[in-house]
């Protein structure tokens, strides 16, 4: 059941008018009372109607951004795209991560309740989709940068993961590779399923290992397959970090790259140019994805209806020495 302003007032021992004044930062409310009301708002998870608060307060000219972590290799480029676009429009940015799980989500919710920002750009953290859906239905403008799955309820920005996987397969097939290993990320990610399906549509293979997007995971997967005598002449890793682990394992085993085994990654993070050998990879336009999501949100805040289909940005195969 949705928490109401009356629930907050009753729990805090104040009137609904006082709660409204705290939310909208209008009218005189003493500090201790305001602090108590905000604490109750956070505890109950109260989310005021965005429309009602907008009428009362006007725009905060601040955009929120919710991400799982800043340690993801491509997050810096994505964030820079959002920052450049938001600042150019004279908006501020509040950044939230979910490094502390439920505690982080609670802190984020308290900021939503206090209407600290007008809309939200999201790279979906684990186990937050239900909460985000509820906020969106209650009127909070949200744009999703979508790599976990396909969520048609949200306006979103996506990249061509299926075509990216297919382009990697076409490149390996053209180079005469016929026994590929695909090292995926966690299968619950929508991008992982799309990349695998795209690859298999061009170069079918049953040699698929689910990885975890880490360097260690890529290294251990290849070490295990080599120890078992499994034959493969190429590797398509679903991100550049795990591809770096693949390269390390192959080098330690005395396998030449690309002569014996070709390697292709995904993302084109800055490190990809500096592996040994430099990594052929599928480039995600991460900065453009951030820019596009921010522009979409700002346009919506300005009164433009959001598109009913995702904004799709193309991937690009970047050829280097690991798979010439």
C-alpha positions in Angstrom: 0.0 0.0 0.0 1.3 3.4 -1.0 2.5 5.6 1.9 0.6 8.9 2.0 1.3 12.4 3.4 -1.2 11.6 6.2 0.8 8.6 7.2 3.9 10.8 7.5 2.1 13.4 9.5 0.7 10.9 11.9 4.0 9.2 12.5 5.8 12.5 13.0 3.1 14.0 15.2 2.6 17.0 13.0 -0.1 18.3 10.5 -0.2 17.5 6.8 0.5 21.2 6.2 3.7 20.9 8.1 4.8 17.9 6.1 4.0 19.7 2.9 6.0 22.7 4.0 9.0 20.5 4.7 8.8 18.7 1.3 8.3 21.9 -0.6 10.7 24.0 1.5 8.0 26.7 1.8 6.9 28.3 5.0 8.5 28.4 8.4 9.2 25.0 10.1 11.6 24.8 13.0 14.7 22.8 12.5 14.0 20.0 14.9 10.5 19.4 13.5 11.8 19.5 9.9 14.5 17.0 10.8 11.9 14.7 12.4 9.6 14.9 9.4 12.5 14.1 7.0 13.5 11.1 9.1 10.0 9.8 9.0 9.8 10.3 5.3 13.0 8.3 4.8 11.8 5.5 7.2 8.4 5.1 5.6 9.7 5.5 2.0 7.2 8.2 1.3 7.3 9.5 -2.3 5.3 12.6 -3.0 3.6 13.1 -6.4 6.1 14.7 -8.7 3.4 16.8 -10.4 2.1 18.2 -7.1 5.6 18.9 -5.8 6.6 20.5 -9.2 3.6 22.9 -8.9 4.6 23.8 -5.4 8.3 24.1 -5.7 9.1 24.6 -9.4 12.1 22.9 -10.9 15.2 22.2 -8.7 17.3 22.3 -11.9 19.0 19.2 -10.7 19.2 15.8 -12.3 19.9 12.6 -10.3 21.9 9.7 -11.6 21.7 6.2 -10.0 24.4 3.6 -10.9 25.5 0.3 -9.4 29.1 1.4 -8.8 31.8 3.7 -10.1 34.3 0.9 -10.5 32.7 -0.5 -13.7 35.4 0.1 -16.4 33.2 2.2 -18.7 31.3 4.1 -16.1 33.6 7.1 -16.2 33.0 7.7 -19.9 29.2 7.3 -19.4 29.2 9.6 -16.5 31.2 12.2 -18.4 28.6 12.2 -21.2 25.8 12.9 -18.6 27.8 15.6 -16.8 28.7 17.4 -20.1 25.1 17.5 -21.2 23.5 18.4 -17.8 26.0 21.2 -17.1 25.6 22.7 -20.6 21.9 23.0 -19.8 22.7 24.8 -16.5 21.5 21.9 -14.4 23.3 20.3 -11.4 23.9 16.5 -11.0 23.4 14.3 -7.9 25.2 11.0 -8.2 24.0 7.9 -6.2 25.7 4.5 -6.1 24.4 1.2 -4.7 27.8 0.1 -3.1 26.1 -0.5 0.2 23.0 -2.3 -1.0 19.8 -1.6 1.0 21.4 1.3 2.9 22.3 3.0 -0.4 18.8 2.5 -1.7 17.3 4.0 1.5 19.5 7.1 1.2 18.6 7.5 -2.4 14.9 7.1 -1.6 15.1 9.9 1.0 16.5 12.2 -1.6 13.6 11.3 -3.9 11.2 12.0 -1.1 12.7 15.4 -0.5 12.5 16.2 -4.2 16.2 17.0 -4.4 16.2 16.4 -8.1 13.7 16.7 -11.0 14.4 13.5 -12.9 16.7 10.5 -12.9 19.2 8.8 -15.3 19.7 5.1 -14.3 22.1 2.3 -15.0 20.0 -0.3 -13.2 21.6 -1.6 -10.0 20.7 -5.2 -8.9 17.3 -5.6 -7.2 16.1 -2.1 -7.8 13.8 -2.5 -10.8 10.6 -2.8 -8.7 11.4 0.3 -6.7 12.3 2.3 -9.8 9.1 1.2 -11.5 7.1 2.4 -8.6 8.8 5.7 -8.6 8.3 6.1 -12.3 4.6 5.3 -12.0 4.3 7.8 -9.2 5.5 10.5 -11.6 9.3 10.6 -11.3 10.8 11.1 -14.8 13.3 8.3 -15.4 15.5 7.4 -18.4 17.2 4.0 -18.3 20.6 3.3 -19.8 19.7 -0.3 -20.4 22.2 -3.2 -20.2 20.4 -5.7 -17.9 17.3 -6.4 -19.9 14.5 -4.9 -21.9 12.1 -2.7 -20.0 9.6 -1.1 -22.4 7.9 0.9 -19.6 10.9 3.2 -19.3 12.3 5.5 -21.9 15.8 4.2 -22.5 19.1 4.4 -24.4 20.6 1.1 -25.7 23.3 0.0 -27.9 23.3 -2.7 -30.6 24.6 -5.6 -28.6 23.2 -8.2 -31.0 24.9 -6.6 -34.0 28.1 -6.1 -31.9 28.2 -9.8 -31.3 27.5 -10.5 -34.9 30.3 -8.2 -36.1 32.8 -10.0 -33.9 31.7 -13.3 -35.4 31.9 -12.1 -38.9 35.4 -10.8 -38.3 36.6 -14.1 -36.9 34.9 -16.1 -39.6 36.6 -13.9 -42.3 39.9 -14.6 -40.7 39.3 -18.4 -41.0 38.4 -19.1 -37.4 36.0 -22.0 -37.0 36.2 -23.1 -33.4 35.4 -20.1 -31.2 35.1 -19.9 -27.5 32.5 -17.4 -26.2 33.2 -16.1 -22.7 30.0 -14.3 -21.6 29.1 -12.2 -18.6 26.3 -13.2 -16.2 23.4 -14.6 -18.2 20.8 -12.5 -16.4 22.2 -9.4 -18.2 20.2 -8.6 -21.3 23.3 -7.4 -23.1 24.9 -10.8 -22.5 22.1 -12.7 -24.1 22.0 -10.3 -27.1 25.8 -10.5 -27.7 25.7 -14.3 -27.6 22.7 -14.5 -29.9 24.3 -12.1 -32.3 27.6 -14.1 -32.4 25.8 -17.4 -32.8 23.7 -16.1 -35.6 26.9 -15.8 -37.7 29.3 -18.4 -36.2 27.4 -21.1 -34.3 29.3 -22.6 -31.3 28.5 -24.7 -28.3 31.7 -23.8 -26.5 30.2 -21.1 -24.3 31.4 -20.4 -20.7 29.6 -18.0 -18.4 32.0 -15.5 -16.9 31.7 -12.6 -14.4 33.2 -9.8 -16.4 36.4 -9.9 -14.4 40.1 -10.3 -15.4 40.4 -13.3 -13.0 37.3 -14.9 -14.5 38.6 -14.7 -18.0 42.0 -16.0 -17.0 40.6 -19.0 -15.0 38.1 -20.0 -17.7 40.9 -20.3 -20.3 43.3 -22.0 -17.9 40.7 -24.6 -17.2 39.8 -25.3 -20.8 43.5 -25.6 -21.8 44.1 -28.0 -18.9 41.2 -30.1 -20.2 42.6 -30.1 -23.7 39.6 -28.3 -25.2 40.5 -27.1 -28.7 39.5 -23.5 -29.8 41.1 -21.1 -32.3 39.5 -17.9 -31.1 37.8 -16.2 -28.1 35.0 -13.7 -28.0 35.0 -12.2 -24.5 31.9 -10.1 -23.6 34.0 -7.3 -22.1 37.6 -6.0 -22.4 38.5 -6.8 -18.8 37.8 -10.5 -19.1 39.5 -10.4 -22.5 42.6 -9.1 -20.8 42.5 -12.2 -18.5 42.2 -14.4 -21.6 45.3 -12.8 -23.1 47.2 -13.4 -19.8 46.2 -17.0 -19.6 47.1 -17.7 -23.3 50.5 -16.0 -22.9 51.3 -18.0 -19.7 50.4 -21.2 -21.6 52.7 -20.4 -24.5 49.9 -19.8 -27.0 50.5 -17.1 -29.5 48.0 -14.4 -30.1 46.7 -14.1 -32.8 48.7 -16.8 -34.6 47.3 -19.7 -32.5 44.3 -18.1 -31.0 42.6 -14.8 -31.9 40.9 -12.7 -29.2 38.1 -10.2 -29.5 36.6 -8.2 -26.6 33.7 -5.8 -26.1 33.5 -2.1 -24.8 36.7 -0.5 -26.1 37.7 0.9 -22.8 41.1 2.8 -22.8 43.0 -0.3 -21.5 42.1 -2.1 -24.8 44.8 -0.2 -26.7 47.5 -1.2 -24.1 47.1 -4.9 -23.7 49.7 -7.2 -25.2 48.9 -7.5 -28.0 46.5 -4.5 -28.4 42.9 -5.8 -28.3 40.5 -6.1 -31.1 37.1 -5.2 -29.6 33.6 -4.0 -30.2 33.3 -0.4 -29.2 30.3 0.7 -27.2 29.5 4.5 -27.6 29.4 4.9 -23.8 29.9 8.7 -23.7 27.2 9.2 -26.3 24.9 6.9 -24.4 25.3 9.2 -21.4 24.8 12.3 -23.5 21.7 10.9 -25.2 20.1 9.7 -21.9 20.7 13.1 -20.3 19.3 15.0 -23.4 16.2 12.8 -23.4 15.6 13.4 -19.7 16.1 17.2 -20.0 13.8 17.4 -23.0 11.1 15.6 -21.0 11.6 18.0 -18.1 11.1 20.8 -20.6 7.7 19.4 -21.7 8.6 17.2 -24.7 7.0 13.7 -24.6 9.5 10.9 -24.3 9.8 8.6 -27.3 8.0 5.3 -27.0 10.9 3.4 -28.4 14.5 3.1 -27.1 17.2 5.4 -28.6 19.6 2.9 -30.2 23.2 3.8 -30.7 25.4 1.6 -32.9 28.5 -0.4 -31.9 31.6 -0.5 -34.0 34.3 -3.2 -34.5 37.8 -1.8 -33.7 40.5 -4.0 -35.2 43.9 -4.3 -33.5 46.6 -6.9 -33.3 44.8 -9.6 -31.1 42.5 -10.4 -34.1 43.7 -8.7 -37.2 
